[in-house]
Amino acid sequence: MITFQIERRSGVATYMQIVLQTKQALRLGVLVPGDKLPTAKEVVQTAAINPHTVLKAYRELEREGLVELQPGRGTFVRRGLGTPDATSDAPLRAELTAWLRKAEEAGLDAEDVTALFDACRAEVYTAAGSATRTGPKQH
């Protein structure tokens, strides 16, 4: 089961942090269709947030078709966001992990890495290029 980590000083609304963390778990295959999300009460106990915030996040995920709220039963994942073959990401994940270790050894902290990543991502995924691309870029 997923445990939400709320960053109070991040500048991102709490409900949106829940939405984004759920989407990340779906992309990484941590959550798969049929999995049950924690109840609002469980999230309130672990993250010390308002239950309405949790419900707002779950309603947003439901609106996007990612989860289904089943009264009396809970909130369940309807569909994932990962690739059909999650093992195809393994080599990239290993390379990225190695790169992150090098960045840490070089003295970069998490915020430095995020800024560098965002700058590089902007270079590679331009608005026009990434919006229309349907598969891996051919070289």
N, C-alpha and C positions, 0 to 999 in steps of 0.2 A: 504494500500500500504506500502511496505517496505521502510524504510529510512536507508541508509547505514551510518555507523559510522566508519570513517577512523581514525585509530591510527597511526599517523605519525612516532612514535618512536618504533613501535612494532617489526621492523625487517622483517615484512611480506610485500611482494610487494602489492601495493595498489589494483591492479586488482585481486590478489588472496584473499584479504580481502573481496572484493565484491562477489567473487565466494563462499567463505566459509560462509559468512553471508546469501547468498541466499540458500545454502544447509541447513544451520541450520533452516532457515524459512520453508523450505520444510519438514524437519524432524519433526518440531514442529506443522505443519499444519497451520502456519501463511500464507503461500502461498500454493495454491492448483491449480490443473490443470484448465487452463482457465484464471487465474489471469494475469493481465498485470504488467510487471515490469516498474519502472519509466524510462522515456526516458533519453538518455545520457545528454540532456540539463538540465533536472530536477536534475540529480545526480550532474552535474557540479555546478549548482546553490547552492545546499544544502551542498555539500562536498568539494567544491573548488578544484576539480581535473581536469585533462585533459580529454576531451571527448574521445580521443583514448584509454585511460585507461579503461573507461566504456565499450567501444565497444570490447576491448580485453577480458574483463571478460565475456561479453555476448556471444562472439564467443566460449569461453571455455565451458560455460554452454550449448551452442547449440551442441558443439562437443560431449559432454557427454549425449546428448539426453534429457536434462532437460528442455530446453526452445526452442522456435521456433521464429526466427526473421521473421516478416512479413513486408516487405517493405511498407512504407507508413502508416502502422497501429501500429507497435510497436513490443515489445518482450513479448511473452506470455509463461506461464508455460505449459509444455507438460505433465509432470508427477511429482508426489510427491515422497518423500523419507520416509514419515512417515509410521507407522504401519497401517494396515487396520482398526484397532479399536484403535483410539487414546486414548479413555477413559481407556484402559488397562494400560496406563502409569501413570494415575493420582495418584495411591498410591505411586509409586516410586518417582514421582515429589514432593509429599508432604513430604516424608521422607527426600529427598535430600534438600529441602528448610529448613526443621527443622535442619538438620545437618549443613547447611551453616550458619544459625543463631547462632548455638552453636560455630562454628569455629570463627565467627566474635566476639562473646562475649569472646572467649578465646584469642583474640588478633591477630588472623591470618588475613592478608590482602589478596587481590585477588590473588596476585602472589604466596603467601604461599599456598593458597588453590589449585591453579593450579598445583604447584609442587607436593603437596601431592596427588592430584587426579591422576596426570600422573604416579607417582610411584606405586600407588595402581592398576591403570589400567594395568600397565605393569606386575604386579604380577598375575592378574586374567586372562588377555587376552594375553597369550603367543602367539608367532607367529604361532606355530604349532596348538595349541588348538583352537584359534578363527577363523583361516582361514578355518577350515574344519567343524566347528559347524554350523548346519543349524537351530537349534531351541534352546529353553531355556535349560540350563544345568540341567540334572536330578540328584537329590540328593539321 
